[in-house]
Amino acid sequence: MKVYHFESTQILPISLAEAWSFFSSPTNLKKITPEELDFRILKDFKDEKMYAGQLINYIVRPVLGIPMRWTTEITHVVQGSYFVDEQRFGPYTLWHHKHFFKEIDGGVEMTDSVHYALPLGVLGHIAHWLFVKKKLAAIFEYRRKVLEVEFGKR
């Protein structure tokens, strides 16, 4: 199994507390996901904050508009520092996403580190080369732009 890695860092002119509050709410996932993925969380989390062991079930349309169920588990949470989500069911063979937050002068630095693997062996490698890595980069670029509109740019 080939494991790929993607990393993205963004600095926002907000406090660590404000960044943590936004990202620790599962309801905000939809705000930072491109509309063409038709991302839908299957539970109303209202004001619920994430916690280790929390399962989040959703439907997403990552390829050709085909709906796929995806379940992630929040496996680690260190308040104000980092959290980890891992796929339990979904389109990847492996999905391990670490979210790091660091207070810096004038804002907060956020780093996403994603390790992932695709099913289907050689076909998965070809799909990665043809579109998966580009799609993942586009999703994080969309997120970057949405967060800059929401919180400003540094």
C-alpha positions as CSV (number, residue, x, y, z in Angstrom):
1,M,0.0,0.0,0.0
2,K,1.4,3.3,-1.1
3,V,0.9,6.1,1.6
4,Y,0.8,9.6,0.3
5,H,1.3,12.8,2.3
6,F,-0.2,16.3,1.9
7,E,0.6,19.3,4.1
8,S,-0.8,22.8,4.1
9,T,0.0,25.7,6.4
10,Q,-2.0,28.9,6.8
11,I,-1.7,31.9,9.1
12,L,-4.8,33.8,10.1
13,P,-5.0,37.1,12.0
14,I,-7.1,35.7,14.8
15,S,-6.5,34.4,18.3
16,L,-5.8,30.8,19.1
17,A,-9.0,30.6,21.1
18,E,-11.0,31.9,18.1
19,A,-9.3,29.4,15.7
20,W,-9.9,26.5,18.1
21,S,-13.5,27.4,18.6
22,F,-14.1,27.4,14.8
23,F,-12.3,24.2,14.0
24,S,-13.4,22.2,17.0
25,S,-17.1,22.5,15.8
26,P,-18.1,19.8,13.4
27,T,-20.8,22.0,11.9
28,N,-18.1,24.3,10.4
29,L,-16.8,21.5,8.1
30,K,-19.4,22.3,5.6
31,K,-18.3,26.0,5.5
32,I,-14.8,25.1,4.4
33,T,-15.7,22.3,1.9
34,P,-16.2,23.1,-1.8
35,E,-19.8,23.2,-2.8
36,E,-19.3,20.8,-5.7
37,L,-18.6,18.0,-3.1
38,D,-22.1,18.4,-1.8
39,F,-20.8,17.7,1.7
40,R,-23.6,16.8,4.2
41,I,-23.2,15.9,7.8
42,L,-25.8,13.3,8.8
43,K,-26.2,14.6,12.4
44,D,-27.0,18.0,13.7
45,F,-24.1,18.8,16.1
46,K,-25.5,22.2,17.0
47,D,-23.0,23.7,19.5
48,E,-21.3,20.4,20.3
49,K,-17.5,20.6,20.3
50,M,-15.4,17.7,19.2
51,Y,-13.9,15.1,21.6
52,A,-11.8,12.0,21.3
53,G,-14.0,9.1,20.2
54,Q,-16.5,11.3,18.4
55,L,-17.8,9.8,15.1
56,I,-18.8,12.1,12.3
57,N,-20.9,10.6,9.5
58,Y,-21.4,12.4,6.3
59,I,-22.1,12.1,2.6
60,V,-19.7,13.6,0.1
61,R,-19.5,13.4,-3.7
62,P,-15.8,13.4,-4.5
63,V,-15.8,11.7,-7.9
64,L,-18.2,12.2,-10.8
65,G,-21.0,13.4,-8.4
66,I,-21.3,9.9,-7.0
67,P,-22.5,10.0,-3.3
68,M,-20.2,8.2,-0.8
69,R,-20.7,7.8,2.9
70,W,-17.7,8.7,5.0
71,T,-17.2,8.2,8.7
72,T,-14.4,9.8,10.6
73,E,-13.4,9.4,14.2
74,I,-11.8,12.2,16.2
75,T,-9.0,10.1,17.8
76,H,-6.9,12.6,19.7
77,V,-7.7,16.1,21.0
78,V,-5.3,18.4,22.9
79,Q,-7.3,21.5,23.6
80,G,-5.8,24.5,21.7
81,S,-3.0,22.5,20.2
82,Y,-4.0,19.8,17.9
83,F,-6.6,17.1,17.0
84,V,-6.6,14.1,14.7
85,D,-9.4,12.7,12.6
86,E,-9.1,9.2,11.0
87,Q,-11.4,7.6,8.4
88,R,-13.3,4.6,9.7
89,F,-15.4,4.1,6.6
90,G,-15.1,5.9,3.2
91,P,-13.3,6.3,-0.1
92,Y,-9.7,5.9,1.2
93,T,-7.9,2.9,2.4
94,L,-6.2,5.1,4.9
95,W,-7.0,8.7,6.0
96,H,-5.1,10.2,9.0
97,H,-5.5,14.0,9.3
98,K,-3.6,15.9,11.9
99,H,-4.6,19.6,12.6
100,F,-2.0,21.6,14.4
101,F,-2.6,25.1,15.9
102,K,0.2,27.4,17.1
103,E,-0.1,30.9,18.5
104,I,2.3,33.3,16.7
105,D,2.7,37.1,16.7
106,G,-0.4,38.6,15.2
107,G,-2.3,35.4,14.8
108,V,-2.4,31.7,14.6
109,E,-0.5,29.3,12.4
110,M,-2.6,26.2,11.4
111,T,-1.0,23.2,9.8
112,D,-2.8,20.3,8.3
113,S,-0.9,17.1,7.7
114,V,-2.7,14.3,5.9
115,H,-1.5,10.8,5.3
116,Y,-3.7,8.8,3.0
117,A,-3.8,5.7,0.8
118,L,-6.1,4.7,-2.0
119,P,-7.8,1.4,-2.8
120,L,-7.4,-0.6,-6.0
121,G,-3.6,-1.0,-6.2
122,V,-2.2,0.2,-9.5
123,L,-5.6,1.8,-10.4
124,G,-5.4,3.8,-7.2
125,H,-1.9,5.0,-8.1
126,I,-3.1,6.1,-11.5
127,A,-6.1,7.9,-10.0
128,H,-3.8,9.6,-7.6
129,W,-1.6,10.9,-10.4
130,L,-4.5,11.8,-12.6
131,F,-6.8,13.6,-10.2
132,V,-6.8,12.7,-6.5
133,K,-3.7,14.8,-5.5
134,K,-5.0,17.7,-7.5
135,K,-8.4,17.5,-6.0
136,L,-7.0,17.3,-2.5
137,A,-4.9,20.4,-3.1
138,A,-7.9,22.2,-4.6
139,I,-10.0,21.4,-1.5
140,F,-7.3,22.9,0.8
141,E,-6.9,26.0,-1.5
142,Y,-10.7,26.5,-1.4
143,R,-10.5,26.3,2.4
144,R,-7.7,28.8,2.5
145,K,-9.8,31.3,0.5
146,V,-12.9,30.8,2.6
147,L,-10.9,31.3,5.9
148,E,-9.4,34.5,4.5
149,V,-12.8,35.8,3.8
150,E,-14.1,34.7,7.2
151,F,-11.2,35.9,9.3
152,G,-9.0,38.1,7.1
153,K,-5.6,37.7,5.6
154,R,-2.3,38.1,7.2
